[in-house]
């Protein structure tokens, strides 16, 4: 007879083995035992169950030495399908993967920020329907849906508490999607999911302590401590873009003055160029926006900066310096081993990187600078949707929802 405690231990061990396979496959049973600290008999029993459940496969090692071929373990791609979604201020990005997190389909659609929340959610639902239809055609059972939003999220209720740049408040999004799809739904802050995406599938793989920063309309951050997202008491941690950097600065979308996100990112760059054009007109830039400064976009600023336009270049460089100074403060507080920079920042990596690194290492306390690395996102604009996939798999693998 298996007691409750024994059953819990069995499920925990199973979860540990599954997560090890996800991170290190293809891998041998002996290597799994070595990495997990479980004895070989326990690992072998768990692997046998996982093979019977259709979640793990065994394959002969390529280039094995003479004699009996070695056997490697991998997650079975046909173990199921996962949908990852990012609802941004002016776009929806969606990704469909199999159980091994291999991409099956994905797309990004533009949305109008002035649309109602009902309309935007309906568009997201239709895209999810499209993804699930593709999974069905491939005969993959849907395992869950992960959603990333630039918002404060109540993780217990799956509720969007406040999304300043979307102007959403108190939206029971998980309940709405649960009722629509009858599948497990996971709602999380977009920057937290992007951090997970880099941790499992990107530049932060194998790094247990790092900070992810990304700018789109706002500035978000995900903080990984000892291999786990730091969410704080209520799940609202990581709103680094709303730390006040300039009490006399610009009005932020959250209603406060001088938040960090008002100094860095696309909107800050556009604002600097517009102000400079009012004082020192640049005929080339004025012609590009047809004499209407409101038509100046970040893509235009980016393009002209990379082409060497002084005014656009300076606008981005100023933001880069502010970004580096703020990161230095985060390094002094959290002492990470890695800073990952993503979102629209990666579009101006060549301009940003030397300025950001100089600002960080000139401001950070020396002991915290030892061994510190700064890297740009490997998953780029897909970091969040890969993180959305990861959070579904996390619940399956780490929280033992498979029996």
C-alpha positions in Angstrom: 0.0 0.0 0.0 1.4 3.4 -1.0 0.9 6.1 1.6 0.2 9.8 0.8 3.8 10.7 1.6 5.2 8.0 -0.5 2.9 9.0 -3.4 4.1 12.6 -3.0 7.8 11.6 -3.1 7.1 9.4 -6.2 5.5 12.3 -8.0 8.3 14.7 -7.0 11.0 12.3 -8.2 9.1 11.8 -11.4 8.9 15.6 -11.9 12.7 15.9 -11.2 13.5 13.3 -13.8 11.2 14.9 -16.4 12.6 18.3 -15.9 16.2 16.9 -16.2 15.2 15.3 -19.5 13.8 18.6 -20.8 17.0 20.5 -19.9 19.6 17.8 -20.9 18.1 15.4 -23.4 19.4 13.4 -25.2 20.8 11.8 -22.0 21.5 8.4 -20.6 19.8 6.8 -17.5 23.1 6.9 -15.7 23.5 10.6 -16.4 20.0 11.3 -15.2 20.8 9.5 -11.9 24.0 11.5 -11.6 22.3 14.9 -12.2 19.3 14.3 -10.0 21.0 12.5 -7.1 18.4 9.7 -7.3 19.6 6.1 -7.2 19.7 4.2 -10.5 16.9 1.9 -9.6 14.5 4.7 -8.8 15.5 6.5 -12.1 15.0 3.3 -14.1 11.6 2.7 -12.6 10.5 6.2 -13.3 11.8 6.1 -16.9 10.0 2.8 -17.6 6.7 4.5 -16.4 7.3 7.5 -18.6 8.0 5.3 -21.6 4.7 3.5 -21.0 2.9 6.8 -20.8 4.3 7.8 -24.2 6.2 10.8 -22.8 9.8 9.5 -23.2 11.6 7.6 -25.9 14.8 5.6 -26.0 17.2 5.9 -28.9 20.6 4.3 -29.7 23.5 6.8 -29.3 25.1 7.8 -32.6 28.8 7.0 -33.0 28.7 4.5 -30.1 31.9 2.6 -29.5 32.3 -1.0 -30.5 30.1 -3.3 -28.4 26.6 -2.8 -27.1 25.2 0.6 -28.3 24.5 3.2 -25.7 20.9 4.3 -25.2 19.8 7.9 -24.8 16.5 9.2 -23.5 14.5 12.1 -25.0 11.1 13.6 -24.5 8.7 12.4 -27.1 7.6 15.2 -29.4 4.2 13.6 -29.9 3.5 13.7 -26.1 1.3 16.7 -26.7 1.0 20.3 -27.9 1.4 23.6 -26.0 0.2 27.0 -27.1 2.2 30.1 -26.0 0.7 33.6 -26.5 1.9 37.2 -25.9 -0.6 40.0 -25.9 1.3 43.2 -26.4 0.1 46.7 -26.6 -0.1 46.7 -30.4 0.4 43.0 -31.3 -0.4 39.4 -30.5 2.3 36.8 -30.9 1.4 33.1 -30.8 3.4 29.9 -30.9 2.4 26.2 -31.1 5.0 23.6 -30.0 5.0 19.9 -29.4 6.0 18.3 -26.1 9.7 18.7 -26.8 9.1 22.5 -27.3 9.8 22.2 -31.1 8.0 24.9 -33.0 5.0 23.7 -35.1 3.4 27.0 -36.1 3.5 30.6 -35.1 2.4 34.1 -36.2 2.3 37.7 -35.1 -0.6 40.0 -35.9 -0.9 43.7 -35.3 -3.7 45.1 -33.2 -5.0 48.6 -32.6 -4.2 49.7 -29.1 -7.5 51.7 -29.1 -9.5 48.6 -29.5 -11.6 47.4 -26.5 -10.2 44.7 -24.3 -13.1 42.4 -25.5 -12.0 42.8 -29.1 -8.4 42.1 -28.3 -9.2 39.0 -26.3 -11.5 37.8 -29.1 -8.6 38.1 -31.5 -6.3 36.2 -29.2 -9.0 33.5 -28.8 -9.3 33.1 -32.6 -5.5 32.7 -32.9 -5.5 30.1 -30.1 -8.3 28.3 -32.0 -6.1 28.3 -35.1 -3.2 26.8 -33.1 -5.4 24.1 -31.5 -6.8 23.2 -34.9 -3.3 22.6 -36.2 -2.5 20.5 -33.2 -5.6 18.4 -33.8 -4.6 17.8 -37.4 -1.3 16.6 -36.2 -3.1 14.3 -33.7 -1.4 16.0 -30.7 -3.4 16.3 -27.5 -3.4 19.9 -26.1 -1.7 20.2 -22.8 -2.3 23.9 -21.9 -2.1 27.5 -22.9 0.4 30.1 -21.5 -0.4 33.8 -21.8 2.0 36.7 -21.3 0.8 40.2 -20.7 2.5 43.5 -19.7 0.6 43.7 -16.5 0.4 43.0 -12.8 -1.0 39.5 -12.5 -2.8 37.9 -9.6 -1.3 34.4 -10.1 -3.8 32.7 -7.7 -6.8 33.9 -9.6 -5.2 34.3 -13.0 -6.5 37.9 -13.1 -5.0 40.9 -14.9 -4.9 43.4 -12.0 -3.5 46.4 -13.9 -1.9 46.7 -17.4 -1.0 50.4 -17.6 -0.1 50.5 -21.3 -3.2 48.5 -22.3 -5.4 50.3 -19.8 -6.8 47.0 -18.5 -7.9 46.5 -14.9 -9.3 43.5 -13.0 -9.8 41.2 -16.0 -10.5 37.5 -15.0 -8.6 36.3 -18.1 -7.8 32.8 -16.9 -11.4 32.1 -16.1 -12.5 33.5 -19.4 -10.1 31.3 -21.4 -10.7 28.3 -19.2 -14.4 28.5 -20.0 -13.7 29.0 -23.7 -11.2 26.2 -24.3 -11.6 23.8 -21.3 -7.9 23.6 -21.0 -5.3 24.5 -18.3 -4.5 28.2 -18.7 -1.5 30.0 -17.2 -1.4 33.8 -17.0 1.9 35.6 -16.2 3.7 38.9 -16.7 5.3 39.1 -20.1 8.8 39.9 -18.8 8.7 37.0 -16.4 7.8 34.6 -19.2 10.5 36.1 -21.4 13.0 35.3 -18.6 11.7 31.7 -18.5 12.0 31.5 -22.3 15.7 32.5 -22.1 16.3 30.2 -19.1 15.0 27.1 -20.8 15.6 27.8 -24.5 18.0 30.8 -24.8 21.1 32.6 -23.7 20.4 32.0 -20.0 20.2 28.3 -20.2 22.1 26.8 -17.3 22.3 30.1 -15.5 20.5 30.1 -12.1 20.8 33.8 -11.2 20.1 36.4 -13.8 17.9 39.4 -14.6 16.1 39.8 -17.9 15.1 43.3 -19.2 13.1 44.2 -22.2 11.5 47.3 -23.7 8.5 47.5 -26.0 6.1 50.2 -25.1 7.2 50.0 -21.5 10.1 48.4 -19.7 9.7 45.1 -18.0 12.0 42.8 -16.0 12.1 39.2 -14.9 14.3 38.2 -12.0 15.6 34.6 -11.7 17.0 33.6 -8.3 18.4 30.1 -7.8 16.6 28.8 -10.9 13.2 30.2 -9.9 11.3 33.3 -10.9 11.3 35.9 -8.0 7.6 36.9 -7.9 7.4 38.5 -4.4 4.5 38.1 -1.9 1.6 38.7 -4.3 3.4 38.0 -7.6 4.0 41.6 -8.6 7.8 41.7 -8.3 9.8 42.7 -11.3 8.1 46.0 -12.2 11.5 47.6 -12.6 10.3 50.0 -15.3 8.3 51.8 -12.6 11.2 52.6 -10.3 11.5 56.4 -10.1 14.7 57.7 -11.7 13.8 61.3 -12.2 11.3 63.1 -9.9 11.1 66.0 -12.4 10.9 63.7 -15.4 8.2 62.6 -17.8 4.7 61.4 -17.0 4.6 57.6 -17.1 1.6 55.4 -18.2 1.2 54.2 -14.6 0.4 57.8 -13.5 3.7 58.5 -11.8 6.5 60.9 -12.8 10.0 59.9 -13.9 9.8 56.1 -14.0 12.7 54.3 -15.5 10.7 53.3 -18.6 10.2 57.0 -19.5 14.0 57.3 -20.0 14.7 54.2 -22.0 13.1 52.4 -24.9 11.3 53.4 -28.1 9.0 56.1 -26.7 11.8 57.9 -24.9 13.9 57.8 -28.1 11.1 59.3 -30.2 10.4 62.0 -27.6 14.1 63.1 -27.6 14.3 63.3 -31.4 11.0 65.3 -31.5 12.3 67.8 -28.9 15.6 68.2 -30.6 13.8 68.8 -34.0 11.8 71.6 -32.5 15.1 73.4 -31.5 17.4 72.2 -34.4 15.3 71.3 -37.4 16.8 68.4 -39.5 15.3 68.7 -43.0 16.0 65.0 -43.8 14.0 63.9 -40.7 11.3 66.4 -41.2 10.8 65.2 -44.8 10.8 61.6 -43.6 7.8 62.3 -41.3 6.2 64.7 -43.8 6.7 67.7 -41.5 4.5 66.1 -38.9 6.5 65.1 -35.8 3.6 62.9 -34.6 4.4 60.7 -37.6 7.9 60.0 -36.4 8.2 56.3 -35.4 10.8 54.3 -33.6 11.4 52.3 -36.7 12.3 55.5 -38.4 14.6 56.6 -35.5 16.2 53.1 -35.6 16.8 53.1 -39.3 18.3 56.6 -39.4 20.4 55.9 -36.3 21.9 52.8 -37.9 22.5 54.9 -41.1 24.5 57.4 -39.0 22.0 60.2 -38.4 23.5 62.2 -35.5 20.2 63.2 -33.9 18.7 59.7 -33.9 22.0 58.1 -32.8 22.3 60.5 -29.8 18.7 59.8 -28.8 19.4 56.1 -28.6 22.8 56.6 -26.9 21.2 58.7 -24.2 18.7 56.0 -23.5 21.5 53.4 -23.4 23.3 55.3 -20.7 20.2 55.5 -18.6 19.6 51.8 -19.2 23.1 50.9 -18.0 22.9 53.1 -14.9 19.7 51.5 -13.9 21.0 48.0 -14.5 24.0 48.8 -12.3 21.6 49.5 -9.4 19.9 46.1 -10.0 23.3 44.4 -10.0 24.1 46.0 -6.7 20.8 44.8 -5.2 20.6 41.3 -6.7 24.2 40.3 -7.5 23.3 38.3 -10.7 25.7 36.4 -12.8 24.1 37.5 -16.0 22.0 40.4 -17.4 19.9 39.5 -20.5 18.7 42.4 -22.6 15.7 41.8 -24.9 12.7 43.3 -26.6 13.2 46.2 -29.0 16.7 46.8 -27.4 18.1 44.0 -29.6 17.3 46.0 -32.7 19.9 48.5 -31.6 22.4 46.1 -30.1 25.4 47.5 -31.9 24.8 51.0 -30.5 23.6 49.9 -27.1 26.0 47.3 -26.0 29.3 49.3 -25.5 27.4 52.2 -23.9 25.3 49.9 -21.6 28.4 47.9 -20.5 30.4 51.0 -19.8 27.7 52.5 -17.7 27.1 49.2 -15.8 30.8 48.5 -15.0 31.5 52.1 -14.1 28.6 52.3 -11.6 28.4 48.9 -10.1 30.3 48.0 -6.9 33.4 46.0 -7.9 32.7 42.8 -6.0 29.3 42.5 -7.8 31.0 43.1 -11.1 33.3 40.1 -10.8 32.2 37.5 -13.3 29.1 39.5 -14.4 28.1 39.0 -18.0 25.9 41.1 -20.2 24.1 39.3 -23.1 21.4 40.1 -25.6 18.3 37.8 -25.9 18.8 34.7 -28.0 15.1 34.2 -28.5 14.5 37.8 -29.4 10.8 38.8 -29.9 9.8 35.2 -29.3 11.3 35.0 -25.8 7.9 35.6 -24.1 6.0 33.0 -26.2 8.7 30.4 -25.5 8.4 31.3 -21.9 4.6 30.8 -22.1 5.3 27.4 -23.5 7.8 26.8 -20.7 5.3 27.7 -17.9 2.8 25.1 -19.2 5.5 22.5 -19.3 6.8 23.6 -15.9 3.4 22.9 -14.4 3.4 19.5 -16.0 6.9 18.6 -15.2 7.7 20.4 -12.0 4.3 20.6 -10.3 3.4 17.0 -11.1 0.1 17.4 -12.9 0.8 14.2 -14.8 -0.1 11.1 -12.9 
